[in-house]
Amino acid sequence: MVSLSIAADHAIFLHGLKRLLDGEPDFEVLSASRSGRDALRESREK
């Protein structure tokens, strides 16, 4: 299983990518953020 965090500044793209990856059994989305800075902060909190 591949665990990942995704970041994109476009909400529709971020939502679509997260839904696409959530449907794949080999991927686990740990977080979905609107910026790289938010993604780093979230990864440090986990």
N, C-alpha and C positions, 0 to 999 in steps of 0.2 A: 504494500500500500504506500502511496505517495501522499504525504501530508504537506499542505501548502497554504500560504496566505496570498490573497490577491488584492491588488489596489488599482483603482481606476477613477479618474475624476468625472467620468460620465456615468450617472446613476443607472441608466438603462443598460449600458454595456456591462457594468459591474453586476447587476442583477441577472442578466442573461448568461454571463460567463459562470457565475456561481450556480445557477440552475443546471447548466450544461454539465459542469464538473460534479455536482451532487448526484447526477444520474449515472455516473460512471463508477463501477465498483472498485476500481483501482486507485481512486483519488479521494482524499479527505480534505475538505476546505476548513482550515482552522479559523480563518477570519476573512472578512471582506470589508475593505476600507476605502474611503473616498480619497485618500492621499497616502503617499509613501510614509510620511511622518506618522500618520495614524496607525499604519500597519506595523511600523517598528514599535510604537508604544504598546499596541495590543500584544505583540509577540513577547515583549518583556514582561507583561503582566501575567502571562500564562506559564 
